[in-house]
Amino acid sequence: MSDQSCVYIKKEWDIVAARQMGRDIATKVGFGTVDQARIATAISELARNIYLYAGSGKICFEAIETVQKKGINIKAIDEGPGISDLAQVMEDGFSTSGGLGAGLPGVKRLMDEFDIVSKSGEGTTIESTKWLR
Amino acid sequence: MRIPILKLHNYLLISIQTELDDKTAIQFQEDLLEKIHGSGATGVVIDLTSVDIVDSFIAKVLGDVVTMSDLMGAKVVLTGIQPAVAVTLIDLGIHLQDVPTALDLEQGLIKLRQELEE
């Protein structure tokens, strides 16, 4: 059983819209307040990265339910410039925008599964899942 | 969207009760510094009781505003950080170690008074 919805990231306020929708879905799946905050924060970081580095893109959410477990899957998709050095962006404190450099390594810690695919000049797709415990 | 800043004697009190988007956060930073400058306030309490998410950008803006206010001569205390927000900040790797905090507004005012030795 699955149910997918997306928020398009074009302007700054879309970052807020994305994390609100993510939180709503996380609540419906049954996550507690701390995990809801983790999921909303992860979405905020992913959406901001799209806005800052790719200009536009989308965040898609899917409530996943298998026989054994439930969770939320988040996909951040953009067709921006791509990331040339993936190892570097996963380092704590690395930033090209004057930020804290906490974004992507932070998302990895906030969520349970994290996968990033990026091609220079073609874009970046980040897929991340949080499971209900 | 602007966050109201209240003046109480030598203090400025702010309760953030709105979803913080980037623009609102930056606008608040500017507004607070202007208000410190204009009012001569020596202490500031920023209450985050109603804030249910602080991502790395908002954390940076808050941390910066504490440092900026300090440069101007006003002490800032952050109060009411929710348990879920504390957990996510640490997951993000953000420790805000140099930022004075207190459990709630009341404790925040006590802390300010101590810091300012009034």
gemmi code that builds the backbone of each chain (N, CA, C; Angstrom):
import gemmi

chains = {
    "A": [
        ("MET", (0.843, -1.199, 0.000), (0.000, 0.000, 0.000), (0.872, 1.241, 0.000)),
        ("SER", (0.588, 2.123, -0.900), (1.379, 3.355, -0.885), (0.546, 4.533, -1.369)),
        ("ASP", (1.059, 5.696, -1.031), (0.320, 6.912, -1.322), (1.359, 8.005, -1.504)),
        ("GLN", (1.504, 8.499, -2.740), (2.588, 9.447, -2.976), (2.070, 10.858, -3.252)),
        ("SER", (2.742, 11.846, -2.658), (2.416, 13.230, -2.952), (3.706, 14.047, -3.000)),
        ("CYS", (3.697, 15.092, -3.796), (4.906, 15.879, -3.998), (4.662, 17.362, -3.738)),
        ("VAL", (5.724, 18.041, -3.290), (5.696, 19.499, -3.165), (6.793, 20.037, -4.078)),
        ("TYR", (6.416, 20.941, -4.948), (7.411, 21.541, -5.839), (8.129, 22.682, -5.121)),
        ("ILE", (9.455, 22.692, -5.228), (10.255, 23.703, -4.544), (10.706, 24.736, -5.575)),
        ("LYS", (10.094, 25.919, -5.507), (10.480, 26.986, -6.438), (10.824, 28.253, -5.687)),
        ("LYS", (10.149, 28.474, -4.572), (10.412, 29.664, -3.778), (10.636, 29.269, -2.318)),
        ("GLU", (11.113, 30.253, -1.546), (11.517, 29.978, -0.175), (10.387, 29.369, 0.663)),
        ("TRP", (9.171, 29.892, 0.491), (8.064, 29.421, 1.308), (7.740, 27.941, 1.056)),
        ("ASP", (8.115, 27.426, -0.150), (7.868, 26.014, -0.454), (8.618, 25.090, 0.511)),
        ("ILE", (9.721, 25.589, 1.082), (10.479, 24.795, 2.067), (9.574, 24.500, 3.259)),
        ("VAL", (8.838, 25.544, 3.704), (7.914, 25.392, 4.832), (6.759, 24.461, 4.441)),
        ("ALA", (6.225, 24.660, 3.221), (5.115, 23.831, 2.750), (5.521, 22.353, 2.725)),
        ("ALA", (6.755, 22.085, 2.259), (7.230, 20.703, 2.163), (7.327, 20.069, 3.548)),
        ("ARG", (7.907, 20.813, 4.499), (8.072, 20.174, 5.811), (6.742, 20.014, 6.541)),
        ("GLN", (5.782, 20.933, 6.259), (4.460, 20.773, 6.879), (3.756, 19.538, 6.331)),
        ("MET", (3.855, 19.343, 4.995), (3.214, 18.170, 4.411), (3.868, 16.890, 4.920)),
        ("GLY", (5.203, 16.916, 5.011), (5.940, 15.759, 5.519), (5.542, 15.422, 6.939)),
        ("ARG", (5.380, 16.462, 7.753), (4.999, 16.240, 9.146), (3.586, 15.635, 9.225)),
        ("ASP", (2.685, 16.145, 8.381), (1.318, 15.605, 8.360), (1.313, 14.117, 8.025)),
        ("ILE", (2.103, 13.765, 6.999), (2.154, 12.354, 6.599), (2.784, 11.513, 7.715)),
        ("ALA", (3.864, 12.047, 8.308), (4.537, 11.328, 9.400), (3.581, 11.098, 10.571)),
        ("THR", (2.740, 12.100, 10.852), (1.758, 11.971, 11.939), (0.762, 10.858, 11.617)),
        ("LYS", (0.308, 10.856, 10.349), (-0.664, 9.837, 9.942), (-0.071, 8.423, 10.025)),
        ("VAL", (1.215, 8.305, 9.681), (1.871, 6.999, 9.736), (1.950, 6.522, 11.194)),
        ("GLY", (1.999, 7.475, 12.123), (2.007, 7.108, 13.538), (3.283, 7.463, 14.280)),
        ("PHE", (4.147, 8.282, 13.672), (5.391, 8.694, 14.327), (5.101, 9.596, 15.530)),
        ("GLY", (5.925, 9.487, 16.568), (5.808, 10.343, 17.746), (6.385, 11.716, 17.483)),
        ("THR", (6.272, 12.615, 18.465), (6.669, 14.014, 18.229), (8.148, 14.174, 17.877)),
        ("VAL", (9.026, 13.377, 18.529), (10.459, 13.533, 18.255), (10.774, 13.104, 16.819)),
        ("ASP", (10.220, 11.956, 16.398), (10.464, 11.510, 15.026), (9.791, 12.435, 14.004)),
        ("GLN", (8.627, 12.982, 14.361), (7.989, 13.967, 13.466), (8.927, 15.155, 13.245)),
        ("ALA", (9.556, 15.610, 14.332), (10.485, 16.742, 14.220), (11.699, 16.358, 13.397)),
        ("ARG", (12.192, 15.105, 13.606), (13.345, 14.635, 12.822), (13.004, 14.634, 11.325)),
        ("ILE", (11.836, 14.095, 10.992), (11.434, 13.987, 9.589), (11.224, 15.379, 8.984)),
        ("ALA", (10.529, 16.258, 9.727), (10.284, 17.620, 9.223), (11.602, 18.370, 9.033)),
        ("THR", (12.552, 18.169, 9.953), (13.847, 18.850, 9.855), (14.627, 18.333, 8.648)),
        ("ALA", (14.606, 17.003, 8.453), (15.309, 16.422, 7.305), (14.744, 16.986, 5.998)),
        ("ILE", (13.404, 17.081, 5.926), (12.760, 17.611, 4.716), (13.170, 19.064, 4.497)),
        ("SER", (13.218, 19.813, 5.586), (13.613, 21.221, 5.501), (15.020, 21.362, 4.917)),
        ("GLU", (15.926, 20.506, 5.367), (17.311, 20.555, 4.861), (17.353, 20.187, 3.370)),
        ("LEU", (16.620, 19.129, 2.996), (16.619, 18.684, 1.594), (15.994, 19.741, 0.686)),
        ("ALA", (14.878, 20.340, 1.157), (14.192, 21.355, 0.351), (15.066, 22.596, 0.205)),
        ("ARG", (15.758, 22.969, 1.279), (16.617, 24.156, 1.191), (17.762, 23.916, 0.221)),
        ("ASN", (18.320, 22.712, 0.241), (19.399, 22.399, -0.701), (18.922, 22.561, -2.141)),
        ("ILE", (17.697, 22.080, -2.423), (17.149, 22.231, -3.777), (17.040, 23.716, -4.115)),
        ("TYR", (16.444, 24.482, -3.188), (16.225, 25.904, -3.425), (17.542, 26.659, -3.623)),
        ("LEU", (18.537, 26.332, -2.781), (19.814, 27.059, -2.824), (20.687, 26.670, -4.006)),
        ("TYR", (20.749, 25.375, -4.289), (21.765, 24.908, -5.238), (21.222, 24.541, -6.616)),
        ("ALA", (19.948, 24.114, -6.662), (19.396, 23.707, -7.962), (18.402, 24.741, -8.486)),
        ("GLY", (17.885, 25.588, -7.584), (16.907, 26.586, -8.003), (15.492, 26.053, -7.909)),
        ("SER", (15.268, 24.863, -8.447), (13.940, 24.269, -8.343), (14.042, 22.753, -8.387)),
        ("GLY", (12.972, 22.128, -7.939), (12.933, 20.675, -7.891), (11.695, 20.255, -7.135)),
        ("LYS", (11.675, 19.024, -6.662), (10.500, 18.609, -5.902), (10.859, 17.624, -4.799)),
        ("ILE", (9.996, 17.600, -3.804), (10.132, 16.636, -2.707), (8.890, 15.765, -2.742)),
        ("CYS", (9.086, 14.459, -2.826), (7.947, 13.549, -2.848), (7.940, 12.665, -1.611)),
        ("PHE", (6.739, 12.461, -1.096), (6.595, 11.658, 0.120), (5.776, 10.431, -0.186)),
        ("GLU", (6.081, 9.377, 0.517), (5.306, 8.168, 0.361), (5.219, 7.476, 1.710)),
        ("ALA", (3.993, 7.199, 2.128), (3.814, 6.394, 3.336), (3.962, 4.952, 2.904)),
        ("ILE", (4.903, 4.226, 3.524), (5.120, 2.844, 3.116), (4.570, 1.916, 4.193)),
        ("GLU", (3.952, 0.861, 3.736), (3.449, -0.112, 4.686), (3.648, -1.508, 4.128)),
        ("THR", (4.497, -2.276, 4.800), (4.680, -3.668, 4.413), (4.074, -4.521, 5.532)),
        ("VAL", (4.194, -5.814, 5.378), (3.631, -6.692, 6.413), (4.334, -6.436, 7.749)),
        ("GLN", (5.678, -6.298, 7.678), (6.444, -6.166, 8.921), (6.510, -4.756, 9.470)),
        ("LYS", (6.604, -3.741, 8.574), (6.851, -2.402, 9.119), (6.218, -1.277, 8.315)),
        ("LYS", (6.139, -0.138, 8.996), (5.599, 1.076, 8.376), (6.666, 2.158, 8.399)),
        ("GLY", (6.557, 3.083, 7.476), (7.534, 4.155, 7.482), (7.168, 5.243, 6.489)),
        ("ILE", (8.082, 6.193, 6.350), (7.889, 7.268, 5.377), (9.128, 7.347, 4.500)),
        ("ASN", (8.874, 7.452, 3.205), (9.967, 7.564, 2.241), (9.922, 8.973, 1.642)),
        ("ILE", (11.086, 9.590, 1.585), (11.185, 10.955, 1.062), (12.159, 10.963, -0.105)),
        ("LYS", (11.708, 11.531, -1.219), (12.617, 11.678, -2.360), (12.774, 13.154, -2.674)),
        ("ALA", (14.020, 13.611, -2.768), (14.297, 14.994, -3.171), (14.934, 14.937, -4.550)),
        ("ILE", (14.241, 15.508, -5.531), (14.683, 15.375, -6.921), (14.897, 16.751, -7.543)),
        ("ASP", (16.053, 16.960, -8.113), (16.248, 18.210, -8.852), (17.042, 17.948, -10.115)),
        ("GLU", (16.971, 18.917, -11.030), (17.749, 18.814, -12.263), (18.778, 19.931, -12.293)),
        ("GLY", (19.372, 20.154, -11.135), (20.363, 21.218, -10.985), (21.734, 20.799, -11.472)),
        ("PRO", (22.765, 21.514, -11.040), (24.125, 21.265, -11.536), (24.732, 19.948, -11.063)),
        ("GLY", (24.106, 19.306, -10.060), (24.687, 18.066, -9.545), (25.797, 18.359, -8.539)),
        ("ILE", (26.233, 17.324, -7.862), (27.266, 17.476, -6.828), (28.519, 16.780, -7.334)),
        ("SER", (29.614, 17.525, -7.437), (30.810, 16.930, -8.048), (31.554, 16.022, -7.064)),
        ("ASP", (31.558, 16.371, -5.788), (32.280, 15.552, -4.823), (31.323, 15.110, -3.712)),
        ("LEU", (30.785, 13.912, -3.853), (29.778, 13.431, -2.900), (30.348, 13.225, -1.497)),
        ("ALA", (31.607, 12.776, -1.439), (32.216, 12.534, -0.128), (32.315, 13.851, 0.647)),
        ("GLN", (32.645, 14.921, -0.087), (32.823, 16.231, 0.541), (31.512, 16.769, 1.137)),
        ("VAL", (30.398, 16.637, 0.395), (29.137, 17.183, 0.907), (28.598, 16.385, 2.101)),
        ("MET", (29.111, 15.157, 2.271), (28.664, 14.367, 3.409), (29.520, 14.627, 4.655)),
        ("GLU", (30.511, 15.503, 4.517), (31.337, 15.859, 5.674), (30.638, 16.914, 6.506)),
        ("ASP", (30.688, 16.751, 7.825), (30.134, 17.780, 8.698), (30.916, 19.071, 8.545)),
        ("GLY", (30.201, 20.163, 8.377), (30.856, 21.466, 8.345), (31.265, 21.943, 6.965)),
        ("PHE", (31.032, 21.103, 5.929), (31.368, 21.565, 4.593), (30.186, 22.327, 3.991)),
        ("SER", (30.417, 23.561, 3.568), (29.358, 24.351, 2.956), (29.936, 25.317, 1.941)),
        ("THR", (29.197, 25.496, 0.840), (29.633, 26.491, -0.141), (28.750, 27.735, -0.053)),
        ("SER", (27.775, 27.720, 0.881), (26.812, 28.811, 0.916), (26.896, 29.642, 2.192)),
        ("GLY", (27.928, 29.379, 3.006), (28.038, 30.117, 4.264), (27.142, 29.540, 5.350)),
        ("GLY", (26.564, 28.366, 5.090), (25.731, 27.715, 6.104), (26.599, 26.957, 7.095)),
        ("LEU", (25.941, 26.141, 7.919), (26.673, 25.410, 8.947), (27.286, 24.127, 8.403)),
        ("GLY", (26.882, 23.732, 7.185), (27.374, 22.481, 6.623), (26.845, 21.281, 7.387)),
        ("ALA", (25.646, 21.453, 7.967), (25.057, 20.377, 8.765), (23.997, 19.625, 7.980)),
        ("GLY", (23.624, 20.159, 6.818), (22.477, 19.663, 6.065), (22.472, 18.183, 5.739)),
        ("LEU", (23.263, 17.763, 4.747), (23.192, 16.370, 4.300), (23.668, 15.353, 5.341)),
        ("PRO", (24.829, 15.575, 5.999), (25.196, 14.619, 7.049), (24.138, 14.580, 8.152)),
        ("GLY", (23.495, 15.728, 8.397), (22.417, 15.798, 9.387), (21.228, 14.950, 8.975)),
        ("VAL", (20.834, 15.068, 7.697), (19.689, 14.295, 7.191), (19.968, 12.803, 7.363)),
        ("LYS", (21.192, 12.405, 7.071), (21.566, 10.995, 7.192), (21.390, 10.514, 8.637)),
        ("ARG", (21.746, 11.369, 9.598), (21.596, 10.971, 11.008), (20.133, 11.017, 11.471)),
        ("LEU", (19.363, 11.958, 10.899), (17.960, 12.102, 11.316), (17.090, 10.950, 10.812)),
        ("MET", (17.466, 10.394, 9.642), (16.661, 9.357, 9.012), (17.332, 7.988, 9.229)),
        ("ASP", (16.679, 6.906, 8.749), (17.259, 5.570, 8.916), (18.030, 5.116, 7.676)),
        ("GLU", (17.478, 5.442, 6.505), (18.159, 5.053, 5.268), (18.389, 6.302, 4.431)),
        ("PHE", (19.521, 6.330, 3.736), (19.879, 7.536, 3.001), (20.662, 7.137, 1.766)),
        ("ASP", (20.213, 7.607, 0.611), (20.888, 7.249, -0.621), (20.937, 8.464, -1.537)),
        ("ILE", (22.092, 8.730, -2.086), (22.230, 9.924, -2.927), (22.836, 9.540, -4.275)),
        ("VAL", (22.192, 10.029, -5.339), (22.705, 9.811, -6.689), (22.807, 11.176, -7.351)),
        ("SER", (23.958, 11.497, -7.863), (24.123, 12.812, -8.476), (25.014, 12.712, -9.698)),
        ("LYS", (24.568, 13.374, -10.774), (25.398, 13.416, -11.987), (25.646, 14.864, -12.327)),
        ("SER", (26.909, 15.185, -12.555), (27.276, 16.546, -12.885), (26.501, 17.020, -14.118)),
        ("GLY", (25.808, 18.149, -13.976), (25.062, 18.711, -15.093), (23.678, 18.102, -15.300)),
        ("GLU", (23.347, 17.064, -14.551), (22.050, 16.411, -14.755), (21.115, 16.487, -13.559)),
        ("GLY", (21.704, 16.617, -12.396), (20.845, 16.741, -11.220), (21.166, 15.761, -10.115)),
        ("THR", (20.371, 15.869, -9.065), (20.609, 15.077, -7.866), (19.296, 14.460, -7.393)),
        ("THR", (19.364, 13.208, -6.984), (18.210, 12.571, -6.344), (18.665, 11.994, -5.010)),
        ("ILE", (17.964, 12.396, -3.973), (18.269, 11.862, -2.651), (17.032, 11.123, -2.162)),
        ("GLU", (17.228, 9.896, -1.727), (16.113, 9.103, -1.233), (16.406, 8.707, 0.204)),
        ("SER", (15.424, 8.916, 1.059), (15.663, 8.663, 2.467), (14.404, 8.091, 3.116)),
        ("THR", (14.600, 7.170, 4.033), (13.454, 6.507, 4.671), (13.599, 6.529, 6.189)),
        ("LYS", (12.478, 6.709, 6.851), (12.443, 6.570, 8.309), (11.413, 5.504, 8.640)),
        ("TRP", (11.803, 4.548, 9.470), (10.895, 3.458, 9.845), (10.283, 3.711, 11.209)),
        ("LEU", (9.049, 3.316, 11.317), (8.347, 3.423, 12.596), (8.827, 2.281, 13.494)),
        ("ARG", (9.240, 2.645, 14.705), (9.717, 1.604, 15.615), (8.653, 1.216, 16.629)),
    ],
    "B": [
        ("MET", (5.646, 38.735, 7.047), (5.455, 38.237, 8.422), (6.573, 38.763, 9.319)),
        ("ARG", (6.187, 39.467, 10.393), (7.203, 39.988, 11.311), (6.913, 39.506, 12.725)),
        ("ILE", (7.982, 39.225, 13.449), (7.826, 38.722, 14.812), (7.833, 39.908, 15.775)),
        ("PRO", (6.788, 40.044, 16.604), (6.726, 41.177, 17.524), (7.818, 41.120, 18.608)),
        ("ILE", (8.403, 42.276, 18.895), (9.427, 42.376, 19.936), (8.894, 43.317, 21.020)),
        ("LEU", (8.721, 42.799, 22.230), (8.166, 43.611, 23.318), (9.286, 44.127, 24.214)),
        ("LYS", (9.084, 45.361, 24.723), (10.080, 45.928, 25.623), (9.528, 45.896, 27.043)),
        ("LEU", (10.355, 45.432, 27.983), (9.964, 45.397, 29.387), (11.155, 45.899, 30.190)),
        ("HIS", (11.047, 47.112, 30.731), (12.172, 47.761, 31.409), (13.401, 47.737, 30.494)),
        ("ASN", (14.505, 47.086, 30.962), (15.708, 47.054, 30.126), (15.780, 45.836, 29.230)),
        ("TYR", (14.694, 45.072, 29.215), (14.729, 43.817, 28.475), (13.838, 43.861, 27.236)),
        ("LEU", (14.195, 43.010, 26.298), (13.316, 42.786, 25.146), (12.824, 41.347, 25.218)),
        ("LEU", (11.540, 41.160, 25.006), (10.957, 39.817, 25.063), (10.372, 39.441, 23.708)),
        ("ILE", (10.727, 38.259, 23.273), (10.221, 37.779, 21.993), (9.686, 36.364, 22.184)),
        ("SER", (8.480, 36.132, 21.727), (7.950, 34.783, 21.726), (7.663, 34.424, 20.266)),
        ("ILE", (8.409, 33.467, 19.752), (8.222, 33.107, 18.342), (7.067, 32.121, 18.241)),
        ("GLN", (5.985, 32.568, 17.626), (4.781, 31.741, 17.585), (4.326, 31.477, 16.163)),
        ("THR", (5.255, 31.625, 15.239), (4.890, 31.430, 13.850), (5.873, 30.443, 13.228)),
        ("GLU", (5.450, 29.776, 12.193), (6.351, 28.891, 11.451), (7.460, 29.760, 10.868)),
        ("LEU", (8.701, 29.438, 11.222), (9.814, 30.278, 10.804), (10.308, 29.898, 9.408)),
        ("ASP", (10.003, 30.742, 8.439), (10.642, 30.530, 7.138), (11.904, 31.388, 7.110)),
        ("ASP", (12.718, 31.200, 6.084), (14.025, 31.856, 6.043), (13.917, 33.374, 6.100)),
        ("LYS", (12.979, 33.919, 5.332), (12.835, 35.382, 5.258), (12.432, 35.966, 6.610)),
        ("THR", (11.462, 35.310, 7.252), (11.005, 35.776, 8.559), (12.157, 35.752, 9.559)),
        ("ALA", (12.973, 34.693, 9.501), (14.096, 34.561, 10.429), (15.113, 35.684, 10.238)),
        ("ILE", (15.443, 35.973, 8.976), (16.417, 37.032, 8.677), (15.854, 38.404, 9.062)),
        ("GLN", (14.565, 38.598, 8.756), (13.905, 39.863, 9.101), (13.922, 40.069, 10.618)),
        ("PHE", (13.673, 38.983, 11.359), (13.676, 39.044, 12.815), (15.065, 39.427, 13.328)),
        ("GLN", (16.097, 38.838, 12.723), (17.473, 39.153, 13.123), (17.726, 40.664, 13.004)),
        ("GLU", (17.351, 41.223, 11.854), (17.544, 42.664, 11.636), (16.712, 43.488, 12.605)),
        ("ASP", (15.433, 43.109, 12.759), (14.530, 43.852, 13.635), (15.053, 43.889, 15.070)),
        ("LEU", (15.552, 42.736, 15.530), (16.022, 42.663, 16.919), (17.234, 43.570, 17.137)),
        ("LEU", (18.182, 43.535, 16.204), (19.375, 44.369, 16.351), (19.004, 45.851, 16.336)),
        ("GLU", (18.073, 46.224, 15.448), (17.589, 47.612, 15.391), (16.947, 48.016, 16.715)),
        ("LYS", (16.148, 47.097, 17.255), (15.416, 47.375, 18.488), (16.387, 47.508, 19.672)),
        ("ILE", (17.427, 46.672, 19.694), (18.441, 46.776, 20.750), (19.107, 48.142, 20.648)),
        ("HIS", (19.453, 48.509, 19.436), (20.119, 49.783, 19.186), (19.226, 50.948, 19.608)),
        ("GLY", (17.962, 50.894, 19.221), (17.047, 51.991, 19.498), (16.634, 52.097, 20.952)),
        ("SER", (16.515, 50.956, 21.639), (15.973, 50.965, 22.994), (17.047, 50.955, 24.068)),
        ("GLY", (18.265, 50.575, 23.705), (19.319, 50.461, 24.700), (19.109, 49.293, 25.652)),
        ("ALA", (18.368, 48.291, 25.208), (18.119, 47.134, 26.059), (19.426, 46.406, 26.362)),
        ("THR", (19.505, 45.858, 27.593), (20.724, 45.139, 27.979), (20.530, 43.626, 27.959)),
        ("GLY", (19.271, 43.217, 27.930), (19.000, 41.781, 27.930), (17.852, 41.424, 26.997)),
        ("VAL", (17.924, 40.223, 26.435), (16.892, 39.770, 25.497), (16.534, 38.317, 25.818)),
        ("VAL", (15.249, 38.009, 25.870), (14.828, 36.613, 25.973), (14.065, 36.244, 24.706)),
        ("ILE", (14.526, 35.199, 24.036), (13.811, 34.691, 22.865), (13.182, 33.358, 23.270)),
        ("ASP", (11.857, 33.342, 23.347), (11.166, 32.128, 23.780), (10.739, 31.280, 22.587)),
        ("LEU", (11.164, 30.011, 22.612), (10.927, 29.111, 21.474), (9.916, 28.013, 21.810)),
        ("THR", (9.120, 28.243, 22.865), (8.150, 27.226, 23.300), (7.256, 26.731, 22.169)),
        ("SER", (6.834, 27.639, 21.299), (5.900, 27.252, 20.228), (6.594, 26.824, 18.939)),
        ("VAL", (7.926, 26.755, 18.975), (8.649, 26.386, 17.750), (8.872, 24.877, 17.739)),
        ("ASP", (8.299, 24.190, 16.753), (8.451, 22.733, 16.768), (9.484, 22.210, 15.784)),
        ("ILE", (10.154, 23.108, 15.067), (11.258, 22.652, 14.218), (12.315, 23.745, 14.094)),
        ("VAL", (13.569, 23.363, 14.320), (14.697, 24.263, 14.096), (15.667, 23.509, 13.195)),
        ("ASP", (15.758, 23.937, 11.946), (16.701, 23.273, 11.047), (18.034, 24.021, 11.079)),
        ("SER", (18.990, 23.592, 10.246), (20.335, 24.169, 10.364), (20.353, 25.660, 10.035)),
        ("PHE", (19.467, 26.089, 9.132), (19.457, 27.504, 8.783), (18.945, 28.359, 9.945)),
        ("ILE", (17.821, 27.916, 10.526), (17.256, 28.684, 11.639), (18.215, 28.666, 12.833)),
        ("ALA", (18.872, 27.516, 13.058), (19.853, 27.420, 14.140), (20.985, 28.423, 13.919)),
        ("LYS", (21.411, 28.559, 12.663), (22.495, 29.506, 12.366), (22.034, 30.941, 12.623)),
        ("VAL", (20.819, 31.251, 12.180), (20.286, 32.605, 12.385), (20.177, 32.912, 13.891)),
        ("LEU", (19.685, 31.949, 14.662), (19.539, 32.162, 16.105), (20.906, 32.309, 16.785)),
        ("GLY", (21.832, 31.403, 16.433), (23.182, 31.478, 17.001), (23.845, 32.806, 16.654)),
        ("ASP", (23.682, 33.227, 15.403), (24.273, 34.495, 14.951), (23.679, 35.687, 15.690)),
        ("VAL", (22.361, 35.656, 15.910), (21.729, 36.818, 16.536), (22.194, 36.958, 17.993)),
        ("VAL", (22.503, 35.819, 18.623), (23.034, 35.855, 19.989), (24.414, 36.527, 19.981)),
        ("THR", (25.258, 36.117, 19.044), (26.602, 36.694, 18.933), (26.549, 38.172, 18.557)),
        ("MET", (25.676, 38.510, 17.609), (25.549, 39.901, 17.155), (25.072, 40.802, 18.297)),
        ("SER", (24.069, 40.325, 19.038), (23.537, 41.114, 20.145), (24.612, 41.308, 21.197)),
        ("ASP", (25.389, 40.243, 21.431), (26.478, 40.296, 22.391), (27.490, 41.370, 21.996)),
        ("LEU", (27.779, 41.444, 20.696), (28.697, 42.467, 20.191), (28.178, 43.863, 20.485)),
        ("MET", (26.851, 43.988, 20.465), (26.257, 45.301, 20.705), (26.105, 45.599, 22.189)),
        ("GLY", (26.321, 44.574, 23.019), (26.257, 44.787, 24.458), (24.985, 44.291, 25.114)),
        ("ALA", (24.221, 43.471, 24.406), (23.005, 42.909, 24.996), (23.129, 41.385, 25.090)),
        ("LYS", (22.788, 40.874, 26.265), (22.835, 39.422, 26.474), (21.521, 38.784, 26.025)),
        ("VAL", (21.630, 37.656, 25.322), (20.427, 36.960, 24.855), (20.340, 35.588, 25.521)),
        ("VAL", (19.151, 35.245, 25.977), (18.912, 33.902, 26.491), (17.798, 33.273, 25.645)),
        ("LEU", (18.034, 32.042, 25.183), (16.990, 31.308, 24.456), (16.244, 30.436, 25.461)),
        ("THR", (14.934, 30.483, 25.412), (14.174, 29.680, 26.375), (13.150, 28.782, 25.679)),
        ("GLY", (12.731, 27.755, 26.415), (11.615, 26.914, 25.979), (11.899, 26.001, 24.807)),
        ("ILE", (13.176, 25.634, 24.600), (13.474, 24.707, 23.496), (12.808, 23.360, 23.789)),
        ("GLN", (11.962, 22.918, 22.874), (11.211, 21.669, 23.057), (12.129, 20.456, 23.002)),
        ("PRO", (11.739, 19.365, 23.713), (12.554, 18.143, 23.679), (12.866, 17.684, 22.252)),
        ("ALA", (11.856, 17.686, 21.377), (12.070, 17.203, 20.000), (13.062, 18.092, 19.250)),
        ("VAL", (13.031, 19.386, 19.562), (13.955, 20.314, 18.899), (15.382, 20.079, 19.395)),
        ("ALA", (15.529, 19.831, 20.701), (16.856, 19.548, 21.261), (17.444, 18.286, 20.619)),
        ("VAL", (16.612, 17.259, 20.471), (17.072, 15.994, 19.874), (17.515, 16.206, 18.426)),
        ("THR", (16.689, 16.906, 17.641), (17.039, 17.070, 16.224), (18.275, 17.948, 16.047)),
        ("LEU", (18.443, 18.944, 16.915), (19.640, 19.794, 16.803), (20.905, 18.966, 16.995)),
        ("ILE", (20.893, 18.068, 17.982), (22.063, 17.224, 18.229), (22.267, 16.252, 17.063)),
        ("ASP", (21.175, 15.683, 16.517), (21.284, 14.829, 15.321), (21.931, 15.597, 14.171)),
        ("LEU", (21.581, 16.866, 14.067), (22.148, 17.693, 12.992), (23.617, 18.032, 13.258)),
        ("GLY", (24.051, 17.813, 14.488), (25.431, 18.140, 14.841), (25.592, 19.588, 15.281)),
        ("ILE", (24.473, 20.200, 15.673), (24.506, 21.599, 16.102), (24.387, 21.644, 17.623)),
        ("HIS", (25.391, 22.206, 18.282), (25.400, 22.145, 19.743), (25.078, 23.459, 20.437)),
        ("LEU", (25.173, 24.569, 19.722), (24.874, 25.893, 20.278), (25.466, 26.071, 21.688)),
        ("GLN", (26.726, 25.640, 21.834), (27.304, 25.602, 23.175), (27.518, 26.958, 23.834)),
        ("ASP", (27.749, 27.983, 23.026), (28.007, 29.296, 23.615), (26.735, 30.097, 23.819)),
        ("VAL", (25.602, 29.445, 23.565), (24.338, 30.160, 23.658), (23.675, 29.899, 25.012)),
        ("PRO", (23.432, 30.971, 25.798), (22.762, 30.778, 27.084), (21.316, 30.344, 26.862)),
        ("THR", (20.880, 29.344, 27.630), (19.507, 28.854, 27.490), (18.878, 28.696, 28.873)),
        ("ALA", (17.571, 28.646, 28.911), (16.847, 28.376, 30.147), (15.568, 27.648, 29.797)),
        ("LEU", (14.995, 26.979, 30.819), (13.831, 26.128, 30.599), (12.622, 26.896, 30.082)),
        ("ASP", (12.338, 28.027, 30.710), (11.175, 28.810, 30.277), (11.449, 30.300, 30.449)),
        ("LEU", (10.466, 31.095, 30.100), (10.609, 32.548, 30.131), (11.025, 33.048, 31.517)),
        ("GLU", (10.378, 32.484, 32.551), (10.664, 32.897, 33.927), (12.129, 32.632, 34.281)),
        ("GLN", (12.586, 31.403, 33.993), (13.980, 31.045, 34.264), (14.927, 31.901, 33.419)),
        ("GLY", (14.477, 32.221, 32.220), (15.285, 33.036, 31.317), (15.535, 34.418, 31.893)),
        ("LEU", (14.489, 35.007, 32.462), (14.628, 36.336, 33.060), (15.545, 36.288, 34.291)),
        ("ILE", (15.435, 35.199, 35.070), (16.318, 35.031, 36.237), (17.767, 34.923, 35.762)),
        ("LYS", (17.973, 34.141, 34.710), (19.318, 33.954, 34.171), (19.902, 35.278, 33.661)),
        ("LEU", (19.052, 36.052, 32.975), (19.510, 37.351, 32.468), (19.958, 38.245, 33.608)),
        ("ARG", (19.128, 38.279, 34.651), (19.430, 39.120, 35.806), (20.768, 38.721, 36.424)),
        ("GLN", (21.004, 37.379, 36.489), (22.285, 36.896, 37.028), (23.442, 37.304, 36.121)),
        ("GLU", (23.253, 37.089, 34.814), (24.323, 37.396, 33.865), (24.668, 38.880, 33.880)),
        ("LEU", (23.626, 39.690, 34.062), (23.853, 41.142, 34.044), (24.166, 41.673, 35.434)),
        ("GLU", (24.125, 40.759, 36.427), (24.429, 41.091, 37.827), (23.680, 42.309, 38.310)),
        ("GLU", (22.341, 42.214, 38.145), (21.531, 43.351, 38.584), (21.006, 43.111, 39.981)),
    ],
}
model = gemmi.Model(1)
for chain_id, residues in chains.items():
    chain = gemmi.Chain(chain_id)
    for i, (resn, *xyz) in enumerate(residues, 1):
        res = gemmi.Residue()
        res.name, res.seqid = resn, gemmi.SeqId(i, " ")
        for name, pos in zip(("N", "CA", "C"), xyz):
            atom = gemmi.Atom()
            atom.name, atom.element = name, gemmi.Element(name[0])
            atom.pos, atom.b_iso = gemmi.Position(*pos), 0.0
            res.add_atom(atom)
        chain.add_residue(res)
    model.add_chain(chain)
structure = gemmi.Structure()
structure.add_model(model)
structure.setup_entities()
